[in-house]
Amino acid sequence: MRDRRLYRTGCIGLEHVGWVRAADAAAIRRYPRLQGALSADVAVIGGGLLGTSLALHLRERGVGVVLLEAGDIGFGASGRNAGHVATHVEGMRLPAGIRRLPEGGARYLDLVRSGPAVVDELVRRFGIACNYTPSGHIVLTNRTGDIPHLEEGQRYWESQGIAMELLDAAATEAATGSSRFVAGLRQRSGGRINSYAYTHGLAAAAAGLGARVFTHSAVTGVQRRDNRWSVSTDGGSVLAGQVVACTNAYVTEAIPRMTRAFYPGIPGVVSFKPLPASVADALVPSGATLSQLGVPAAVQKDVTGRFYFASIPAPGRADRAEPFARALRNWLRKTFPRLDGEALEVEAYWTGRTANTLDGLPRIHDIAPGFLAPIACNGLGITTCTQFGRVLAEAIHRDRYDELPTRLTAPARYPLRFLYDPAVSVMVQGMALRGRLRGALD
Ligand SMILES: Cc1cc2nc3c(=O)[nH]c(=O)nc-3n(C[C@H](O)[C@H](O)[C@H](O)COP(=O)(O)OP(=O)(O)OC[C@H]3O[C@@H](n4cnc5c(N)ncnc54)[C@H](O)[C@@H]3O)c2cc1C
C-alpha cells in the first residue's frame, strides 16, 4: 500500500531505480547530514541536476555554497529519468512561447543548442563516471507515409541551428541493427547517460571545489533575518545572502509559494536485466537513443546492455510494472527478432515527478529579494538543468539577472492540478492506440 502511494507520487526509493544498479558504486559519494549553524554566500536547496550544476558553477566562480538535499543526491527526477541527452523527442518542437523570452528566445535557443556539448564537456573535465555516450537520438518510423513528416522535422530543427540527418532504410538498419524501419531522423548531438551517476558526478565536482554538500537534510523553513536568509533543517541552519530553491516538482511546504506553481506529471521507466554482450552488441550498434513515431515512449540501451523504456503510465496504474514491461518486450521482439529466445526479464521499475508549465517553458521565479526558484526544465532536463545551473551561477556572481535566458517571474498558482497527470495519461493512451491503429507496431 505504501509502495503504491510512493509509485503514484514519483517517490519510490532509489533502490528501485535501474540507474542506481547500473551505476559504478565506487563513483557514488555519500554526504553528511547538516548539523549546527553555518553561513555561506548562497544556500542551494535540492540536490538534483539543477542544484548540483548551480553549486558547481558557483564554486568555479569562487562563491561560497552550501547545498541541502532532503534525500540522497539524485532522489528527485534527476536520478530517475530516461537518460536521453536530447533537444527533442518524437515529433517535438520548441514551445511557441520561446519568442516572448529575452531577445526573441535567442539566448534560450542557444542553451538548447549547446546543451549536449556542455554536458559532454563537464563529463570529460571532471571525469564523471556516468556512461555518457554522445551517440545522438533517432526518431524512427516503419511507415513510408511518415517520411515527409521526418523531412519536415529535419527542416525545422536545422532552421533552429541543430544538425539533423535523414536516414534511409539501409542507414537506419545500420544504426539500429533492425530492418523494421523505413527511415529515421537522427540528431547527431546528445546521446545517452546514466543521469543518477551524472548528478552524483556534478555534486562530487562541486564538493571537490569546496561546496559543502549535505544530504538527508530537508529544509523545513526559510526566513528573512538581518538582510540575509536563514535556511533551517531539523539538524541545523544556514545563514546565506542568497537562497536558490532547486526543488522542482519535489517541493515541500517549506517553500509554500512554489507548491502550486506547476502541474505535476508522473512518468515511469522500466529496465531489463543486462543482455549478454554477444546479443546486446548487435542491437542499436550506433548507441543512439530511440523514439518511434506513433509510439509514445523513449527507448535506450545503455553501455551495460540494459534496455530502458520510459512512458506515461495508464490512469491509476503508476504502481504496475507489467504494462511497461509488456510494451518494452513487444517493441523489442518486433524490432529485433533475434531476441525471440531471450528471457527479457524486468530488473527495475520506477516512477518520477516532473514539474510542467502550460507553455512548456522553464521559469526562474523571484520569490523575494535574494530568493530564487528555477523550475520545469522537463523533457530536456538533463541539458537544460545543467545549463540553467551554469547561467544562474553567472547571474548571481555578476548580479546580472538581465542576462538570463528567461525573465525573473512571480510564481503563478496553477488551478486543478490534480487533473493534469490523469489528463496527460489519457492523452498518451490515445496516442498509443492511434499509433497501433496506424500500424506503428507492425
Ligand atoms: C521518469 C522521467 C523521465 C525523464 N526523462 C528525461 C530524459 O530522458 N531526458 C531529459 O533531459 N529529461 C528527462 N526528464 C526530466 C529531468 O529528469 C528533470 O527535468 C530534471 O531531473 C529536473 O532536475 P531538478 O534538479 O530541477 O529537479 P529534481 O531532480 O527533481 O531535484 C529536486 C530535488 O529537491 C529536493 N528537495 C525538495 N524539497 C526539498 C527540501 N525542502 N529540502 C531539501 N531538498 C529538497 C528533492 O529531494 C530532489 O532531490 C525525465 C523526468 C522523469 C521523472
The ligand as an ORCA input file, in Angstrom:
! r2SCAN-3c Opt
* xyz 0 1
  C      10.597      9.437    -15.489
  C      11.268     10.674    -16.023
  C      11.920     10.617    -17.261
  C      12.593     11.745    -17.749
  N      13.348     11.595    -18.872
  C      14.179     12.600    -19.257
  C      15.117     12.397    -20.304
  O      15.231     11.312    -20.877
  N      15.890     13.446    -20.679
  C      15.833     14.657    -20.032
  O      16.581     15.562    -20.416
  N      14.963     14.869    -19.013
  C      14.159     13.868    -18.582
  N      13.326     14.034    -17.510
  C      13.305     15.353    -16.852
  C      14.520     15.582    -15.931
  O      14.805     14.432    -15.177
  C      14.215     16.765    -14.985
  O      13.907     17.899    -15.766
  C      15.390     17.127    -14.105
  O      15.925     15.997    -13.481
  C      14.944     18.128    -13.039
  O      16.038     18.369    -12.209
  P      15.910     19.343    -10.981
  O      17.235     19.429    -10.337
  O      15.233     20.601    -11.383
  O      14.853     18.615    -10.009
  P      14.895     17.170     -9.199
  O      15.903     16.300     -9.827
  O      13.512     16.752     -9.128
  O      15.500     17.622     -7.822
  C      14.767     18.295     -6.832
  C      15.409     17.900     -5.515
  O      14.942     18.776     -4.473
  C      14.913     18.025     -3.282
  N      14.053     18.750     -2.319
  C      12.728     19.025     -2.417
  N      12.316     19.706     -1.322
  C      13.401     19.849     -0.525
  C      13.611     20.442      0.747
  N      12.602     21.024      1.446
  N      14.871     20.411      1.303
  C      15.900     19.840      0.619
  N      15.752     19.253     -0.586
  C      14.508     19.256     -1.149
  C      14.327     16.687     -3.720
  O      14.592     15.664     -2.767
  C      15.023     16.483     -5.066
  O      16.190     15.690     -4.976
  C      12.588     12.962    -17.011
  C      11.908     13.031    -15.785
  C      11.260     11.895    -15.288
  C      10.585     11.971    -13.935
*
